[in-house]
């Protein structure tokens, strides 16, 4: 049952967030992402597990870690749970959802179901009269659309996500309605990195339209079941059932780590190719460093990582030690070190959405974990 004080108004605030992040389906509509219980990929224990020192244990607590799974060569080197979480707890991953959607569009593009170069209005004629009309799928997934929302438009969009309280006298508009309402001259794409969650929600709608399947169904069929997920996941939706592609996926840390392991393995599970290797190579190699350097987050991340790019929902750190990672507000992380074959899934409940000290502490700790595990 929902604690009496946990609501859509306070679910991201402590102490309510620690419960809400692992029970989000009690606060908003969701659609299940099915796994295959008869085909679960094992996560064997490493022969020599990693033993964190006192500093690492302090950092885990300082960064409000709810769940952490560290893999080396597909084996569990370290696993830890706190704050009511456990191996089967489905925790919201926030904007790590964007990286999952980025993998979906990558495999659909490789199969020629979608074309990165096409304007999103090709798939969604409903937005032909909006600022997004000329925006390509590549611009959306790489956060280079350049579309800005006014304060009133941003409020309507946020309400439509079903993540905010319903105002007196009326329910939220749908995400489709909010996105169709962005009238104005088309914004040119190819802009410097500018992070806007509406881009990914629009992309998710286009994916659903092009495939005739929901985001939850696609994640299940193309990722969750093939990679051998241990537990079903789910994604939050608006009132019409459209997925919150920008941040609504909720999954166990073990399955988030399995997704990372599939990428480390070149998109394969055993002999089966799950994610096209070309899609993974594209993420690692083809992000635009100049777009990042001119973008709005260069200074924010520069104390942790200086040589950066962003591709298909993934952040790529090109400075040593190199890594690819997905991040979400309140401390959700999936780190990948391809050279050392390390995967770290870390789900958290930070007090603030984007606390600077826990952000830097998390990246500092991972850089040292890379050296310790490698």
N, C-alpha and C positions, 0 to 999 in steps of 0.2 A: 504493500500500500504506500501511497505517497505521503511523506511526512506532512503534517498540516500546514507547515510554513514554507514548504517548497513549491514555488509557483513559477510561471513563465516570467514573472517580474524580477525574481531574485535567484534563479537557478544557476547563474554564473557567479554568484557571490558566496564567499565563505560564511557560514559553514555548510550552506545548502549545496554548493557545487559538488562536494565529495559524494553526496548521495545522488544528485541529479546526473552527474556525468556517467554513472553506471546504471541509471534507471531512466534514461531519457525517453524511453517508450511510454512511460507513465505520464509524460507532460505534453506529448505531441503525437500526431499520427505518424505511423512508420510502415514500411514495407519490408518484409523479411528477405534476406539474401541467403538462400538455401545452400547448405553444404551437402556432401554425400557421406553419411555416417559409415557407409560400408567401404569407403576409400579414403582413409585419413593418412596423410603423410606423417611418418614417425619423426619425432624430434629426440633423438638419442642423447643421453647425457655424455658430456665430454669425459674422456679418461682422466684428464687433469683439469677440473673446474677452476675457474678464476675465483680467488679469494680477495674481496675488496679490502683495502686498508682503512684506517680510521678516517682519513680525509675523504675517500670515496663514499664511505657510509654517511659522513656528514653532508656531502653534496647531494646524495640521494634524498635525504630528509629535507635539506634546505630548498631543493627544487620540487618539493611536494610530490614525490614519485608515488604513484598509485600502483603501477605495474612496470616491470622491466624484464625483458628477455634478451639475452645476448647470445648470439650464435657465432661459432667459428667453424668453418667448413661444414655447416649444417648441423652441428652438434651444440647442445645447450651448455655454454660455459658458465652462465650465471642466470639466475631467475629469482625475482623478488616481488612480493606483493604487500600492500599496506592499505590502510584506510577503507577496509571492507571489501577490497578486491581480491580475486583469486584467479586461478587458471581458466575458469569458465566464465569470468565476468566480461560482459560486453561493455566497453568504455567508449565514449564518443571520441573520435579522432580529429574532430574539427577540420581544419583545412588540409590535413593529410588526405582528406577525401578528394581534393583537387588532383593529387598525384595518382590516385586510383583511376579517376576519370581520364587523366592523361594517358594512362596505359590502355584504357579502353579505346580511346580514339586512335592511339597508335596502331593497335592491331586491326581496327576497322579500316584505317587508311591503307595499311599494307594489303588488305583484302579488296581494296578499291570500292568499299561500301561508302566511304567518305573521302572527300578531297580537301586537304588542308588549305589549298589555294582558293577554294570556292568561297564567295561571300556567304555568310550565314543565312542571308535572305533567300539563297538558292533552296535551302531546306525548310525555311520558315517564311513563306511569303507574307505572313502577318506582320512582320517587322520591316517591310519594304519602305515604309514611311517614317522610320525612326532613325535615330543617330547611329544605330548599329547596322543600317542597311548595307553598307559597303565593307563592313568588317569581315575579314576572313576567319575561318576556323583556326588558322595558325595564330592570328592576332589574339583571338580569345584565349587559347590555351597557353600562350606565352605572355599574357598580360601586357600586350602592346596595342590594345584597341584605342586608347585615347579618349574613350567616352566618359564623361563626367555626369554625375547625377546632382541635381539641385537638392537643397535640404529637404524640400517637400517630397521630391521623387525618392530620395534615399529613405525617408520615413515610410513611404508607401511600400517600397521594396522590402524593407526590414520587417514590416508588419505582415507582408505576404508570405514570408518564410515560415510563419508559425512559431517563431522563436521569441515573440514578444507578446505581452498581454493583449487580449482582444479588447478594443475600446468599448465604452458604454454605447449601447444602441446599434452595434454592428460588428460583424465578423471581418476578418482580413480579406482583402482581395487576393486573387490567385497570383502566383508568380507570373503566369502568362499575361494576365491583365496588367501587372506592374511593368513588365518588360515591353509590352506593346504600346504603353502610354508615353514612351520616351521620344516624343515628336521632336523634329528638328533636322537640320542639314546633316547628312552623313559625315561621321568623323573619319578622317584618313587613318589608315592603319600604319603599322611599322613604326609606332611611336616608342620612345624610351619606356623602360619597365615602369608600369603604374598599376599597383595591385588593387583590383576591384573584384569582389566576389560575384557581382552580378554577371561578369563575363562567363564564369564557370556555370552558373545556373542557366544562362542562355545556351551555352554549349551543351549542357545536359539535355535540355529540351530538344535541340537539334538532333542529338544522337537518338533520342527516343523516337522522333519523327522519322528519321532516315531508316531505322531498323524495325520500327513497329513493336518494339519491346521496351519495357521500363528499364531504368538504370539498375534497379535491384535485380531484375531478371538477367540482364547482361553481365553484371558482376558475378552472379551465381554461375551462369553457364560458361563464361569465358575465363574467369579467374578463380573463384572460390572453390568450385567443384574440381576443376582440373588440377589445382595446386594442392589438393588434399586438405582443405580446411577442416579443423577439428570441431568447430562450432558454427552454427548459423550466425550471421551478422544481420544488421538491418540498417535502413537509411530513413531519415525523417522525410516527410513530404508536406506539401501544402494541402489545402482543403480539397483540391481537385486530384490529388494523388501524384503530382509532379515531384520528383525527387529533389531534395536540397543537395544538389551535386557539389556545391561549394563547401559543404562542411558537415553534412548530416550522417555520415557513415559511423556506425558503432560496432566495434569488433573486439575480440580478445587480443591481448598483447601477443599471445602465441601465434595467432593467425596473421596478425600484422607482420610478425617476424617471418612467417612462412612466405608471405608475399615478397618480402625483401630477399629471402633466400632464392626464390624463383628468379629474381633479377640477377643476383650474384652468379647464379648458374647459367647465365646467358639466356634466360627465358625458358629453361627446360626443367622438367621434373622427370628424372630418369631419362628414358629415350623419347619422351613426348615433348614437343615444342609447344609451350603454352602461350608465351609472349614472343612475338617475332624478334629475333636477335637484332634486326635492323632498327626496330623501334627503341630498343635499349641503347644501342650504339648512338642513335640520333640524340637521345637525352644527354648522354655523356659527352658528346663531341660537338654538337651543333648549336648550343645556346649562344646568343649574341652577347659577347662580353661588353661591347660598346654600348648596347642598349641598357645593360645593367649599370655600367659606369655613369651613364647619364640619367639613370632612374632615381626614384624617390627613396630607395632603401639602401643605397650604397653606404652612406654615412652610418646608418643604423647598424649595419652588420659588419662594418669594416674593423671594429675592434676584435671580432672573432674570425672573420674571413675577408680577405681583401680582393682576391682575384676570383670573381664570381660570374655566374650566368644563371639564367632561369629558362628551363625548357620543359614544356608539357606538364607543368605542375610540380616539377622537381627543381630543387636548387643544386647547383653544381659548384663545388669549391675546388678550384684548380690549384690553389697554393697547398704546399705540403703541411700535414699529410692530407692527400686528396680524398674527397668523399663526395657522395651524392646523398641528398637528404630531402625528406618531406617534413614540413612543420605545420603545426596548428596552434591557435591561441590557447592560453592556459597550460602550455607545456606539453603538447603532443609532438612526438618525434619518431621518425624512422630514418636511421643512419645506415649508409651502405659504404663499405670500404672494399672495392672490387679487387684491389691488389692483395690485401691481406685476407680477403674472403670473410669479412666480419659484418654481421648484421646486428643492430641494436634497435629494438622497439621500446620506446619509453613513453608511457602515458601518465599524465600528471593532473594535478588540480591546483595550479597556481592561484594565488589570491587575485592577481590582476591578469587581464587578457594578455598583455605583452610586457610583463615585468622585465626590465633591462638586466638586473643583477642575476635572476635565475636563468635568463637566456644565455648570458655570457658564461655563467657557471656550468650550464649544460654542455655548451660547445667546448669549453676548456676541459671538462671531464672526459668528453668523448675523444678529444685529441690524445689525451693521456691513456685512455682505454685502448685506442688503436695501437699505441706502442706496447702496452702491457700484453694485449692478446696476440699481437702480431709477432 
